[in-house]
Amino acid sequence: MSINTSVTVAVCDMLMRTFSITTTFPVMANFDESDPPFESDIPSKSAIKREAERLKQMGERLLAMNAAELAGLELGERLQLALEEGRRIKSREGLRRHKQFIGKLLREQDTSAIEARLAQIDSAHSLNTQAFQALEHTREQLIGGDNDSIGAVIARHPQVDKQKLRQLVRNARKEREAQSGTRHARALFRFLRELELNDPA
């Protein structure tokens, strides 16, 4: 090894000892619940918009309900007063701003109980709609000449006034054939509805 090379090696060795380089890596602190949330936990703009629209629709529905319907809902005093005031507003722009205020009040409270009650109302309405459609179907069978359907109604409601039922059916059939309106058809529907209400099977 030459003298120059030996000197160079010695100098490098001295420098390495004098300026010892220690590489450190930052240690991740233990996760703490008080730390700021990760970005993925922050609601997106679209999620915030959907929630605002949901509360807006809920507020509009509450505004359309009467006092008796609202009685079974846990609304809170401020929201109840806001709904009462909203029903008195006639100005379109004023009503628009008031709906925004109602949405703000809904954001400030837990709406789960309100949603559950509205779901019950929707369910009852759905059942009423199904019952209405079933009565319409029975009426159409009776008017359409299906004599077996008369026996089915009598079997379902043994206490029915059979003579009146047959008379209503005859009148509705003649009316349908003559295309003279729906007065007798409506009378038959009312009879079937009252029968179902007063003597449910």
C-alpha positions as CSV (number, residue, x, y, z in Angstrom):
1,M,0.0,0.0,0.0
2,S,1.4,3.4,-0.9
3,I,2.0,6.2,1.6
4,N,-0.7,8.4,0.1
5,T,-3.3,5.6,0.3
6,S,-2.3,4.9,4.0
7,V,-2.7,8.5,4.9
8,T,-6.1,8.7,3.2
9,V,-7.4,5.6,5.0
10,A,-6.1,7.0,8.3
11,V,-7.8,10.3,7.8
12,C,-11.2,8.7,6.9
13,D,-11.0,6.4,10.0
14,M,-10.3,9.5,12.2
15,L,-13.2,11.4,10.7
16,M,-15.6,8.4,11.2
17,R,-14.6,8.2,14.8
18,T,-14.9,11.9,15.4
19,F,-18.2,12.4,13.6
20,S,-20.1,9.3,14.5
21,I,-23.3,9.3,12.4
22,T,-26.4,7.9,14.1
23,T,-29.5,7.6,12.1
24,T,-32.7,7.7,14.0
25,F,-36.2,7.1,12.9
26,P,-39.2,8.8,14.4
27,V,-41.2,6.5,16.6
28,M,-45.0,6.6,16.1
29,A,-46.6,7.6,19.3
30,N,-49.2,5.2,20.7
31,F,-52.7,6.0,19.3
32,D,-54.8,8.0,21.6
33,E,-58.6,8.6,21.2
34,S,-57.9,12.2,21.8
35,D,-55.8,12.4,18.6
36,P,-57.5,14.2,15.7
37,P,-59.5,11.8,13.5
38,F,-58.1,10.3,10.4
39,E,-59.2,11.9,7.2
40,S,-61.4,8.8,6.4
41,D,-63.5,9.5,9.5
42,I,-64.5,12.9,8.4
43,P,-67.8,12.9,6.5
44,S,-67.6,13.7,2.8
45,K,-69.3,16.6,1.3
46,S,-71.8,14.2,-0.5
47,A,-72.6,12.5,2.9
48,I,-73.2,15.9,4.5
49,K,-75.4,16.9,1.6
50,R,-77.4,13.6,1.8
51,E,-78.0,14.1,5.6
52,A,-79.1,17.7,5.1
53,E,-81.6,16.6,2.4
54,R,-82.9,13.8,4.7
55,L,-83.5,16.2,7.5
56,K,-85.1,18.7,5.1
57,Q,-87.6,16.1,3.9
58,M,-88.3,15.0,7.5
59,G,-89.0,18.7,8.4
60,E,-91.3,19.1,5.4
61,R,-93.2,15.9,6.3
62,L,-93.6,17.1,9.9
63,L,-94.9,20.4,8.7
64,A,-97.6,18.6,6.7
65,M,-98.8,16.6,9.7
66,N,-101.6,17.8,11.9
67,A,-101.5,18.2,15.7
68,A,-103.0,14.8,16.4
69,E,-100.4,13.1,14.2
70,L,-97.6,15.0,15.8
71,A,-98.8,14.1,19.4
72,G,-97.1,10.7,19.3
73,L,-93.7,12.1,18.3
74,E,-90.8,13.1,20.6
75,L,-90.2,16.6,19.1
76,G,-89.0,18.8,21.9
77,E,-90.5,22.2,22.7
78,R,-88.5,24.3,20.3
79,L,-89.3,22.1,17.3
80,Q,-93.0,21.9,18.2
81,L,-93.2,25.7,18.3
82,A,-91.3,26.0,15.1
83,L,-93.7,23.6,13.4
84,E,-96.7,25.5,14.7
85,E,-95.2,28.8,13.4
86,G,-94.4,27.2,10.1
87,R,-98.0,26.3,9.4
88,R,-98.9,29.9,9.8
89,I,-96.4,31.2,7.3
90,K,-97.9,32.1,3.9
91,S,-94.9,33.7,2.2
92,R,-93.1,31.2,-0.1
93,E,-89.7,32.7,0.7
94,G,-90.4,33.0,4.4
95,L,-91.5,29.3,4.4
96,R,-88.3,28.3,2.6
97,R,-86.2,30.0,5.3
98,H,-88.3,28.5,8.1
99,K,-87.8,25.0,6.7
100,Q,-84.1,25.6,6.9
101,F,-84.5,26.6,10.5
102,I,-86.5,23.4,11.2
103,G,-83.7,21.4,9.6
104,K,-81.2,23.1,11.9
105,L,-83.3,22.2,14.9
106,L,-83.5,18.6,13.7
107,R,-79.7,18.5,13.4
108,E,-79.4,19.5,17.0
109,Q,-81.4,16.5,18.3
110,D,-81.5,12.7,18.0
111,T,-84.0,12.0,15.3
112,S,-84.0,8.2,15.7
113,A,-87.3,8.2,17.7
114,I,-89.0,10.4,15.1
115,E,-87.8,8.2,12.3
116,A,-89.1,5.1,14.1
117,R,-92.5,6.7,14.6
118,L,-92.7,7.8,11.0
119,A,-91.8,4.3,9.9
120,Q,-94.7,3.0,11.9
121,I,-97.0,5.5,10.2
122,D,-95.8,4.4,6.8
123,S,-96.3,0.8,7.7
124,A,-99.9,1.4,8.8
125,H,-100.5,3.4,5.6
126,S,-99.1,0.6,3.5
127,L,-101.5,-1.9,5.2
128,N,-104.4,0.5,4.6
129,T,-103.4,0.7,1.0
130,Q,-103.3,-3.0,0.7
131,A,-106.7,-3.4,2.3
132,F,-108.1,-0.7,-0.1
133,Q,-106.7,-2.6,-3.1
134,A,-108.1,-5.9,-1.8
135,L,-111.6,-4.3,-1.5
136,E,-111.4,-2.9,-5.0
137,H,-110.4,-6.3,-6.3
138,T,-113.4,-7.9,-4.6
139,R,-115.7,-5.3,-6.0
140,E,-114.4,-5.8,-9.5
141,Q,-114.9,-9.5,-9.2
142,L,-118.5,-9.0,-8.0
143,I,-119.3,-6.5,-10.8
144,G,-117.5,-8.6,-13.4
145,G,-120.0,-11.4,-13.0
146,D,-118.0,-13.8,-10.8
147,N,-120.9,-15.3,-8.8
148,D,-118.4,-17.4,-6.8
149,S,-117.1,-14.1,-5.3
150,I,-120.6,-13.4,-3.7
151,G,-120.3,-16.7,-1.9
152,A,-116.8,-15.9,-0.9
153,V,-118.0,-12.6,0.7
154,I,-120.8,-14.4,2.5
155,A,-118.4,-17.1,3.7
156,R,-116.1,-14.4,5.1
157,H,-118.9,-12.4,6.7
158,P,-121.8,-14.8,7.6
159,Q,-123.8,-12.0,9.2
160,V,-123.8,-10.0,6.0
161,D,-127.2,-8.7,4.6
162,K,-127.2,-11.1,1.7
163,Q,-130.2,-9.5,0.0
164,K,-128.6,-6.1,0.1
165,L,-125.3,-7.4,-1.1
166,R,-126.9,-9.1,-4.2
167,Q,-129.0,-5.9,-4.9
168,L,-125.9,-3.7,-4.8
169,V,-124.0,-6.1,-7.1
170,R,-126.9,-6.2,-9.6
171,N,-127.2,-2.4,-9.7
172,A,-123.4,-2.0,-10.2
173,R,-123.4,-4.6,-13.0
174,K,-126.3,-2.8,-14.8
175,E,-124.5,0.5,-14.4
176,R,-121.3,-0.9,-15.8
177,E,-123.0,-2.4,-18.8
178,A,-124.9,0.8,-19.5
179,Q,-121.7,2.9,-18.9
180,S,-123.9,5.3,-16.9
181,G,-121.4,6.3,-14.2
182,T,-120.0,4.8,-11.0
183,R,-122.6,5.7,-8.4
184,H,-123.6,2.1,-7.7
185,A,-120.1,0.9,-7.9
186,R,-119.1,3.4,-5.2
187,A,-122.1,2.3,-3.1
188,L,-120.9,-1.3,-3.4
189,F,-117.4,-0.4,-2.3
190,R,-118.7,1.5,0.7
191,F,-120.8,-1.5,1.7
192,L,-117.8,-3.8,1.4
193,R,-115.6,-1.4,3.4
194,E,-118.1,-1.0,6.2
195,L,-118.6,-4.8,6.3
196,E,-114.8,-5.2,6.7
197,L,-114.6,-2.6,9.4
198,N,-117.6,-3.8,11.4
199,D,-117.1,-7.5,10.9
200,P,-113.4,-8.3,10.2
201,A,-112.8,-11.9,9.5
